Amino acid sequence: MPEICRFLGIIISMNYGDHNPPHFHVRYNEYEASIRIDNFGIIAGKLPPKIFGIVAE
């Protein structure tokens, strides 16, 4: 999975031609989540609230 960004232990990646809706993947320690690009809603998985806030910012 192509990595877009890595900061504070958070890894953000995105697959070309992945399924809809458009989203990116976030990994942080043992957490993983898929997050929509249009409204930052979590499609699958979970993240600690603090990490989700950092990513959404």
N, C-alpha and C positions, 0 to 999 in steps of 0.2 A: 504494500500500500504506500503510495508516494507521500512522503512527509512534507507538510507545508511549513510547519513551525514547531519549535521546541523551546519552552521557557518555563522556569520554576518547576521543572519536573513534569510539565504538561506537554503531551505530544498531540498535535493536530495533524490529521491526514485526510486525504480525499481520493476517491477512486474515480477515474475517468469512466463515464458511461455506466455509473452505478444506478441502481433502481431509483424510482421517484418516491417521494419528493426529494428535490435537491438537498443534500445534507453533507456534513463532514463528521469525521469520527474523532473522538477525544479519548485519550488514555491518560490515566493518572494513577500511579501505584497499581492497586488491584482493581481499580474502577475503569469501566469503559462505557461510552455512551455515543449514540448517533444523534446529532443535533441539526434540526432544519435550518436552512440558511435564511429563509424569509421571515420567520418569527422567533427563532431561537428556541423553539419547543423541542423537548427531548422525545425522540421517536422510540428509542430503545435504550436499555441500560440505565445506569444511574451514576451520578457524580456527587461528591460532597457539596453542599450549598455554597461554601466559600469558593471552591474551584469553579463551579458553574458561573458564579458571579464574575470571576476573573475572566473566564472565556467569553462570556456575553458582553463584557465591557469592551 
